[in-house]
Amino acid sequence: MPDIETVDVVRIALGLAALGVAAFFAVARIRFLARLVLAAQPMPERTQRLGRRVRYLVQHVLAQQKILKWTAPGILHALIFWAFLVSQTKSLEAIGEIFDPAFSLPGFPAGATQTGVLGFLQDFFGLVVLVTIAGFAIIRLSQHPRRSGRSSRFAGSNLLQGWYVLIAEFGLLYTAFVLRGVREAKGVLPHGDAAFFSTWLGGLFDGLDPVTLDVLTTAFLVAHIGVLGGFLVFTLHSKHLHILTNVFNVFFARHPKALGKLESQTIDLEEMDEDTVLGVGKVEDFGFKRFLDMYSCTECGRCQSQCPAWNTGKPLNPKLLIMDLRDHLYAKGDAILDGSAAAHARGEDVGERADVDVLNAMLVGDEPGQPDAVIDYDVLWSCTTCGACVEECPVDIEHVDAIVDLRRYKAMMESSFPPEAGAMLRNIENSGDPWGGGAPKRLDWAEGLDVPVVEDRLDPATEYLFWVGCAGAFDDRAKKVTRNVAQLLDAAGVTYAVLGPQESCTGDSARRLGMEYLFQMMAEQNVEILNQIGATKIVTTCPHCLNTLANEYPDFGGHFEVVHHSQLLSQLIAEGRLAPHTDLDQTITYHDPCYLGRHNEVYDAPRAAIDAVAGTQPVEMPRSRNHSFCCGAGGARMWMEEDIGKRVNHDRIDEAIGTEPDVVCTACPFCTVMLDDAAGDRVSDGTIGEGQVRVVDFSQLLADAVLPHQGEDGQGGNGHRAADEHSGDPTDAPAGQQ
Amino acid sequence: MSASAPFRLCAVTTDAAAGGRGHTEVALAALAGGVDAVQLRAPGWPAEDLRPLAAVLTAACARTGAALIVNDHPEVAAAVGAAGAHVGQDDDPFAARARLSPGQILGVSAGDLDEVEAAVAAGADYLGVTVWPTATKAEASAVGVEGLGRLSAASPVPLVAIGGVSAATAPTALAAGAAGVAVVSAIAGAPDPVAAARELRAIVDRACAEDPGGAATTSELPPTG
């Protein structure tokens, strides 16, 4: 039997050795990660408004506000997070115990009240962690990709890492509790009876001789520190890194959220020279927040569970996109830091290197299925920019901004994008609208109506500039909505005027395709005209126009108060200026457009307008409001072919049909086109009967109820009321409709 | 003027309204393929519509160090700070020169010795010479390879061959005395315009490196005014 002095020496030696090894590997890795994030591109706006950032950090990290949105895993996570904070004190006490068996933390002397409270919390949260580990294990087993394939949110995640975390947490807990029990048996536990569980465990060691107790302490201390050190080093090399980097990622997050305005790296066309890189063509072109995004992804898969691309069988998965970028970044890290990545990019010889494949890799492919591309062509171009991933991500990863930055490089630097989108770009450039209708036909929708058109200045007595939008001017279904809204505004006594031929495309589709040149050209033109005529308040039926006018034009000197027609019409109803009365006894489900809902957080206005039509029976789809599922048209997808997997609009209309509605309402011309087409396909394949489900803009219900003579064409989504409808060149028709 | 050619390979844009690729699309593809100049040619576009497009393409060209030449609209080129403008024989080159700022390039179309002399007198920095007849420039008189050689010998400023120039004919034009080539359908009408521009760039680079009688002589010309 060794004596206590020998055991002390062994404990100190092994304890220090374990700490030293862990510290060595941890410091090397932390240095690598920190240098790498400092080598990323600066994002000056992310280091401004620090007070607001601190408040946000407290809500989202300390209070776990966002993660609690998914109730069961959210509560488990919040508990384990708070337990994690408390458990740090246990590990610090254990490290102190290497040197002094009676160690207690500074400020927490043995027997003091606060020491008792701490002891209680340590034991309480220790037991909580046991429960949460079991809970997480159940979630991981029940949602294992082995059982549910790509619909599992863990599909493609590093599953072993997830289990390692749970086992290491259990190991930490087990060794800490044994240590505390032994301390109690030795009579040197500083927390007293408040540490109820440790005190009880102490009873199990009663009667053991001091040397045995000391050997137990030594064995479990070294084990505890070994697990702790191993866990730290593992964390720094794994998806578990979020526990260290998420504080930074949340702190530097975009406010109020990373949706609405696109905040991909600012491109100043005025300041362009040969060193300017447009978008991101190499991983090191990303801003530092993007690197933090990659560090912070925990592979939880909440993003992919909501992604319209992934859920319809397309290769894009926001989680895998971030993971692929992250793995590429780590692989390229040394070359970025020693300057050889930059030298290689300049075409210089960097000698023989093990990571030459990483240096030669394309960040994004030029065609589907290229093995040396980090991100596949189809992954990049499948995104609808619906923002479901961003909305869902508990660690504030900004997927959409990353995707558009990648698209910008492909589109502008390499002129590489799905060729069918070229028709949209050509039409915007040439005619000022994606349809190719042309300015002279912009007022065709108003035929037979007395619509005021602005010439030089907007009459100050006019309340709103009515921004019709290209869909509202050239798409047959949307033209009808435009007519309805104009007449509803007349009926309510709201004064408005339209720009007519002076209006052009806002550039939303071009920007989200990555064609910033064309977007900025349209933005400059439109802002100039809007400022010239003195526009202040704008109403529009198109959420994409709304988003661009309200959120993106301020960067180009256009500051307008922009409302969606759902906001204005519901307000007019509330004020009694519109009084819809019908005995429409129909079941209605409302589809939240991404750019109205998630991107601009307008959820209630269209619902209020629908509810105001007496007799309607609203029913919600399973995925609604901020969890709404995209129609498939955003992100310039409207203008591209969709030939992989199930069509997004089919998936959404199937969900809508599942609520057994008579009417599917939307509030966006693009959603109306997509869902109406999908409903037509479901009539063709016999899923629903002809005329069983109609897809309309919600304002159609108000028009039916308020306007006279709506009866003859109010029942179909395709009523052709407007005369002389423009039908463009069929080759320039939106690909999404074909 | 500069003694060397202002550019060696210029992509001329086409108009979507005429069934071509759009201006932005042609320009970006050509720049990605490595051209050192883009000519924005949008016949029928009023100046106020052309200006924003020219501004954007100027920025796009600045990023690769290429020159944007605005066809027919020197006032637009001046307003957006493009590299220069190109005018035909129908336009007054003196007026065009006056509209441009001193650092900007003026190109003038020329088809015979008189026109060369007049254009140079007006301050042209390069001359556009139609070598082969094309559908797009039917009315322009094509001078042929020999004519190009004659004009080249007589001209104190570099010549740029335009009209019917393709990957196959570019070396001939450069060998006959052109300092650079401007292409329309060889890039704008190619199935893959980026690849087409890249191929042309390689051909032009090779021709200029190999042929001492062609482009290289241009740089040996004595500088004038």
Chai-1 contact restraints between the chains, C-beta under 6 A:
chainA,res_idxA,chainB,res_idxB,connection_type,confidence,min_distance_angstrom,max_distance_angstrom,comment,restraint_id
A,L269,B,A59,contact,1.0,0.0,6.0,A-B,restraint_1
A,M272,B,A59,contact,1.0,0.0,6.0,A-B,restraint_2
A,M272,B,A62,contact,1.0,0.0,6.0,A-B,restraint_3
A,M272,B,R63,contact,1.0,0.0,6.0,A-B,restraint_4
A,D273,B,A62,contact,1.0,0.0,6.0,A-B,restraint_5
A,E274,B,G65,contact,1.0,0.0,6.0,A-B,restraint_6
A,T276,B,R63,contact,1.0,0.0,6.0,A-B,restraint_7
A,E414,B,A32,contact,1.0,0.0,6.0,A-B,restraint_8
A,S415,B,L28,contact,1.0,0.0,6.0,A-B,restraint_9
A,S415,B,A29,contact,1.0,0.0,6.0,A-B,restraint_10
A,S415,B,A32,contact,1.0,0.0,6.0,A-B,restraint_11
A,S415,B,V194,contact,1.0,0.0,6.0,A-B,restraint_12
A,G422,B,E25,contact,1.0,0.0,6.0,A-B,restraint_13
A,L425,B,G22,contact,1.0,0.0,6.0,A-B,restraint_14
A,R426,B,A16,contact,1.0,0.0,6.0,A-B,restraint_15
A,R426,B,G22,contact,1.0,0.0,6.0,A-B,restraint_16
A,E429,B,G22,contact,1.0,0.0,6.0,A-B,restraint_17
A,E429,B,T24,contact,1.0,0.0,6.0,A-B,restraint_18
A,N430,B,A16,contact,1.0,0.0,6.0,A-B,restraint_19
A,N430,B,A17,contact,1.0,0.0,6.0,A-B,restraint_20
A,Y517,B,V56,contact,1.0,0.0,6.0,A-B,restraint_21
A,Y517,B,A60,contact,1.0,0.0,6.0,A-B,restraint_22
A,L518,B,T24,contact,1.0,0.0,6.0,A-B,restraint_23
A,M521,B,P52,contact,1.0,0.0,6.0,A-B,restraint_24
A,M521,B,V56,contact,1.0,0.0,6.0,A-B,restraint_25
A,E524,B,P52,contact,1.0,0.0,6.0,A-B,restraint_26
A,Q525,B,P52,contact,1.0,0.0,6.0,A-B,restraint_27
